[in-house]
Amino acid sequence: MTERTEQILEAAIQEFIAAGEPVSSGLLFQKYEFGIKPAMIRLELDALEDRGYLEQPHHSAGRVPTDAGYEFFAAKLLENAARSAQERARASAARAASLRELLEEKAWPDLMGRLSAELGLLSVIADNAREEVYKAGLEALVDRLDWQDREGIRSVIRDFEEVDARMPAAAPKIGGGSHVYIGRKSPITRSEELSVVGGNYDAGDGVTVCIFAIGPKRMDYEKVIRTLKELNDI
């Protein structure tokens, strides 16, 4: 994929995350400087659709990301966050220190409450050493989801009810670093409607915990990844 094609894909996904509406070549031409005309942008979007990164919900409509598109977008953000210290510097040092302090104090309910409030997502933590699982933010998750049908609602409710049981088994398999899971690739949710960001984190005193933020596919991946990176993933 060329650099320009990557830029067009990233812009299309960013616009969809921001507005929740299919993204057209005309919109991208108006808002971004790719150095090509709308017809050429349309051809790029056609090629990205053929490769499975975008899809067209209706004929003559704009494009929306597929799961593969979201995965590409999240992988780029993870790569940039790992390479650039500026990603962490954007947030308040005092706020980041406060979150790490809650992590090191093993104050799980307070930490999950803070993360959920700041991210507007469901937050879950598993402390396998203590055999404890805490979660917070169901209301925030429900408010942010674009509900499609009854089965979608049921699947999210089932995930919320069963995530406690899934976390201890999933945590040892996660490995180091932060991870992004789109749809059914998540180890702790089954709903097609959700994305999950998180990994293993060092809580001090030899304690490793698994923390995840759970939200809609149209979440602010950059903010979530940056916030969780500040917890010092391992």
C-alpha positions in Angstrom: 0.0 0.0 0.0 1.4 3.4 -1.0 1.8 6.2 1.6 -1.0 8.2 -0.1 -3.3 5.2 0.0 -2.6 4.7 3.7 -3.3 8.4 4.3 -6.7 8.2 2.4 -7.7 5.1 4.4 -6.7 6.6 7.7 -8.6 9.8 6.9 -11.7 7.9 5.9 -11.7 5.9 9.1 -11.1 9.1 11.2 -14.0 10.8 9.5 -16.3 7.8 10.1 -15.3 7.6 13.8 -16.0 11.3 14.2 -19.3 11.5 12.4 -20.7 8.0 12.1 -21.7 8.6 8.5 -20.4 7.0 5.3 -17.4 8.9 3.9 -17.4 10.2 0.3 -14.5 11.1 -2.0 -15.9 14.6 -2.1 -15.7 15.0 1.7 -12.1 13.8 1.7 -11.2 16.2 -1.1 -12.6 19.1 0.8 -11.0 18.4 4.1 -7.6 16.9 3.1 -4.7 17.7 0.8 -3.8 14.5 -1.0 -2.7 16.2 -4.1 -5.3 14.5 -6.3 -8.8 15.2 -7.6 -12.0 13.6 -6.3 -12.1 11.2 -9.1 -8.7 9.8 -8.2 -9.7 9.7 -4.5 -12.8 7.7 -5.6 -10.5 5.2 -7.4 -8.4 4.9 -4.3 -11.5 4.2 -2.2 -12.6 1.6 -4.8 -9.2 -0.1 -4.5 -9.4 -0.1 -0.7 -12.9 -1.6 -0.9 -11.6 -4.3 -3.2 -8.9 -5.1 -0.6 -11.4 -5.4 2.2 -10.6 -2.3 4.2 -13.7 -0.4 3.4 -17.3 -1.3 2.4 -20.2 0.6 0.8 -23.4 0.1 2.8 -25.6 1.4 -0.1 -25.0 1.9 -3.8 -23.8 5.5 -4.5 -23.2 6.0 -0.7 -19.9 6.7 0.9 -17.6 4.1 2.5 -17.4 2.8 6.1 -14.6 0.8 7.6 -14.6 -3.0 7.8 -13.1 -4.9 10.7 -9.9 -5.2 8.6 -9.9 -1.4 8.2 -10.3 -0.8 11.9 -7.5 -3.3 12.5 -5.1 -1.5 10.1 -6.0 1.9 11.7 -5.4 0.6 15.3 -2.1 -1.1 14.3 -0.8 2.2 12.9 -1.7 4.0 16.1 0.0 1.3 18.2 3.1 1.6 16.1 3.1 5.4 16.4 2.6 5.2 20.1 5.5 2.9 20.6 7.8 5.0 18.4 6.9 8.5 19.6 7.2 9.9 23.1 5.1 12.8 22.0 2.0 10.5 22.2 2.4 10.3 26.0 3.4 13.9 26.4 0.1 15.2 25.1 -1.7 14.1 28.2 -1.3 15.9 31.6 1.6 14.5 33.5 -0.3 14.9 36.7 -3.3 12.9 35.4 -1.1 10.1 34.1 0.7 10.0 37.5 -2.6 9.8 39.2 -3.7 6.8 37.2 -0.4 5.0 37.8 -0.7 5.8 41.5 -4.1 4.0 41.6 -2.6 1.1 39.7 0.3 0.8 42.1 -2.0 1.1 45.1 -4.1 -1.8 43.7 -7.2 0.4 44.0 -9.0 -1.4 41.3 -12.5 0.0 41.7 -11.2 3.6 41.7 -8.9 2.9 38.8 -11.7 1.4 36.7 -14.0 4.2 37.6 -11.4 6.8 36.5 -10.6 5.0 33.2 -14.3 4.6 32.4 -15.1 8.2 33.1 -12.1 9.5 31.0 -12.6 7.2 28.1 -16.4 6.9 28.1 -16.0 3.2 27.8 -16.5 0.0 29.8 -13.2 -0.7 31.8 -12.3 -4.1 33.1 -9.3 -5.3 35.2 -8.3 -8.9 36.3 -5.9 -9.4 39.2 -5.2 -13.1 38.9 -3.0 -13.1 42.0 -6.0 -12.0 44.1 -8.5 -13.7 41.9 -10.4 -10.4 41.5 -12.1 -8.9 38.5 -13.6 -5.4 38.5 -15.5 -3.5 35.9 -17.1 -0.1 35.5 -18.8 2.0 32.8 -21.7 -0.1 31.4 -23.8 3.0 31.1 -21.0 4.8 29.2 -20.7 1.8 26.8 -24.5 1.6 26.2 -24.7 5.3 25.5 -21.9 5.2 22.8 -23.1 2.1 20.9 -24.9 2.5 17.6 -27.6 -0.1 18.3 -28.7 -2.0 15.2 -31.0 -4.7 16.4 -32.2 -6.7 19.4 -29.5 -9.4 18.9 -26.8 -6.8 19.0 -28.2 -5.6 22.3 -28.3 -9.1 23.7 -24.8 -9.9 22.6 -23.4 -6.8 24.4 -25.4 -7.6 27.6 -24.1 -11.2 27.5 -20.6 -10.0 27.2 -21.0 -7.7 30.2 -22.4 -10.5 32.3 -19.7 -13.1 31.2 -16.6 -10.9 31.1 -15.7 -11.6 34.7 -15.4 -15.3 34.0 -13.5 -14.8 30.7 -10.8 -12.4 32.0 -8.8 -14.8 34.2 -8.4 -17.3 31.4 -7.6 -14.6 28.8 -5.0 -12.7 30.8 -2.1 -15.2 30.6 -2.6 -15.5 26.8 -2.4 -11.8 26.0 1.4 -11.3 26.1 3.3 -8.1 26.4 2.3 -4.7 25.1 -1.0 -3.2 24.2 -3.4 -4.9 21.8 -6.5 -4.0 19.8 -9.2 -6.5 19.1 -12.0 -5.8 16.6 -15.3 -7.6 16.8 -15.2 -11.3 17.5 -11.4 -11.5 17.6 -11.5 -10.3 21.2 -10.5 -12.9 23.9 -13.1 -11.5 26.4 -16.1 -10.4 24.3 -18.1 -12.2 21.6 -20.2 -9.3 20.2 -19.6 -8.2 16.7 -20.5 -4.7 17.8 -17.4 -4.2 20.1 -13.7 -3.3 20.0 -11.4 -4.0 22.9 -8.1 -2.3 23.7 -5.7 -3.4 26.5 -3.1 -5.8 27.7 -1.0 -6.7 30.7 0.3 -4.0 33.1 2.8 -3.8 35.9 1.1 -2.9 39.2 4.4 -3.1 41.2 5.4 -5.6 43.9 5.5 -8.3 41.3 1.8 -8.0 40.5 0.7 -8.1 36.8 -2.8 -7.2 36.0 -4.8 -7.3 32.7 -6.8 -4.2 31.8 -9.2 -3.7 28.9 -11.3 -0.8 27.6 -14.3 -2.0 25.8 -16.4 0.2 23.4 -17.9 0.5 20.0 -15.8 0.0 16.9 -16.2 3.7 16.3 -14.2 4.5 19.4 -11.4 7.1 19.7 -8.6 4.5 19.4 -5.8 7.1 19.6 -7.1 8.4 23.0 -7.6 4.9 24.4 -4.2 3.6 23.3 -2.4 6.7 24.6 -4.2 6.6 28.0 -3.5 2.9 28.5 0.1 3.3 27.5 0.5 5.8 30.3 -0.1 2.9 32.7 3.2 1.4 31.6 2.1 -1.7 29.7 4.7 -4.5 29.7 
